[in-house]
Amino acid sequence: MAKAFASQSDLTEKKISFTEVGRDLWAFTAEGDPNTGVIIGDDSVMVVDAQATPRLAGKVIEKIRSVTDKPIKYVMLTHYHAVRVLGASAYQASEVIMSQKSRAMVAERGQEDWDSEFGRFPRLFQGHESIPGLTWPTLTFNGRMTLYLGRRRVDLMFLGRAHTAGDIVARVPDENVMFTGDIVEYHSACYCGDAHFEDWPATLEAIGTLQPSAIAPGRGDALIGDAKVNEALANTADFVSSTYRPIARVAQGGGSLKQAWDACRAECDPKFSSYAIYEHCLPFNVARAYDEALGIDTPRIWTAERDRMMWEELQG
């Protein structure tokens, strides 16, 4: 029997947790499914990453309403991937925020990414018929932007390329808490299909330099306290480098994509095979690392057809 592609056979619902990571700062997590952050200010709420559909966003809204009745004014999207952005309409926020680079990526490849991700992980697209279309920001920035939710300050920052070319993070200085999106994961595999492997470690270092007291990561449990934060930063860096090194060695030596896959598995399986979505991410990670090692700086656009061809090649 042929092995199912990506997460097509993953139909198991995950247990939701809603964890306070600082005063009026929350992490909506679900055992390795995409996380959402919640920042409650004096007069309004900011949501960090929206979920893949309005129906799934509704589960976040239920949790928000269990702790505050303040209006949701902002939806901040850490990057452009469909599972992060297509539920944004459910929040009825007056402002949707992305980096300028992420907006450009929506224009360049947003529809292709949606089509590809829908085929890879159908469970995450429950209620997909209610998605009104691609999510476009109302506010963009390069570098850094500061917003105030009443007196509560939120700093939005681009710290470097990592999971994508346009990743941004949110930092709430009064509690020293960060919302990092998929730059940081905890006991969940990093999806690297649109990554910049050689830049990612420096971006993690930039986060570490800020010495956050807590992090709401892109996937996995909320990280509270120095020990958990430092563990997650180190493990994410190890995952990225352990993936890239063996693949680059094969690619630059003239080896095939299948040989790179085998080399990556030999390095990563012993350390990371128990991580959430590990098998899902692996083929995309291998393909992107192979390209980057050969000097392809801009990740190639994933389409349903490219997914199929890549999977067939790796399966021999």
Disulfide bonds with the S-S distance in Angstrom:
none
